[in-house]
Amino acid sequence: MLNYPVISTLILALSGTASTLAQGDDIPRTSWGVPDFQGNWRNNTAIPMTRPLELGTQRAYSEEEIRSKERALQEFVEKADEPIDPNRPAPKAEPLPAVGNYDVFWTDRGLFWPSIDGEFRTSLVIDPPNGRVPERVAGFQPSPKVSNDGPEGRILAERCLQFFNVAGPVMLKILYNAHLMIHQAPGYVVITAEMINDSRIIKITDERDELRSAAQQRWMGDSIGRWEGDTLIVETKNYHPQQIFHGAMADNLTVTETLRFEDDDKLIYGFTVDDPSVYTAQWSGEAPITRMDEPLYEYACHEGNHSMSGILGGARRLEYEEKLGITRGDNN
């Protein structure tokens, strides 16, 4: 059972909402009677992860404010997508931007601000009340910096092992391909992300095999789920030793998630992050995940991963030039 008050409060609130929906029996169900989340879903709204400081504890915008923000987002994308003037003068000589930048053609930023239980939230984080991630504890050690010594020194996404936390936990939105596919079978829920095709298997059971779980240390952790009414509750811990979350190693991380229907085409995803070795307090949030009709495509990461050889090859070249006493300027 969960002993943390923040988690318990969040679960009670979400379970109560789901029970109200279930009374009308107006949510899709599997043949074995649980809510049917299966299908393709989009997790790319315009709601920011954390709340702007100037808003303080303001939890929601008015509908008028949201429509204005959506118009501004649309205008930004349309402006950025305008053709470049072929007769423009040459740009100033200055260092190029970081490699890997994308223009709006390649992104799917999320131009809309879906409501959550009738509220247009100012942030995904709702606890603490200021909508901000709590401070780090004294003596906090961030995750190791990337290195060019070998492929093991690069981030997991570059190694085609895992694309940050798209499949969870926490299932975070990203700049493009923020798409999820959910499958269900009696005793299991599987969440697959389009990016690198990460698949997280959630076992539905009342108990966790602690010895097995601690010994296996899986990518994305060991996720154990249970149903409380029509709300799926998932607790995940015991991550792979190289797993990183929010700039910190996930050694002591426990994430509790909830998933429930708001309507047939919208899921409300809740999460609570607890890691006393990193944060001074737990923190929680909610995100709307909307149904999509489009298919998910294979993300052939290894087959097209030319960047890894380029990164490591470039590093070896710089080491060679350093031995020869060759130095490079900013634009070389």
Secondary structure, DSSP 4 states (H G I P E B T S, - for coil): ----HHHHHHHHHHHHHHHHHHHTT-S-B-TTSSB---EEEE---S--SS--GGGTT--EE-HHHHHHHHHHHHHHHHHHTSPPPTTPPPPP--PPPPTT---GGG---------BTTBEES-SEEESTT-SPPPBPTT--PPPPP-SSSGGGS-TTTTTS--TTSSSSS----SS--EEEEEEETTEEEEEESGGG-EEEEEE-S---HHHHHHH-BTT-EEEEEEETTEEEEEEE-B-TT-EETTEE-TT-EEEEEEEEEETTEEEEEEEEE-TTTBSS-EEEEEEEEEE-SPP----TTTT-HHHHHHHHHHHHHHHHHHTT----TT-
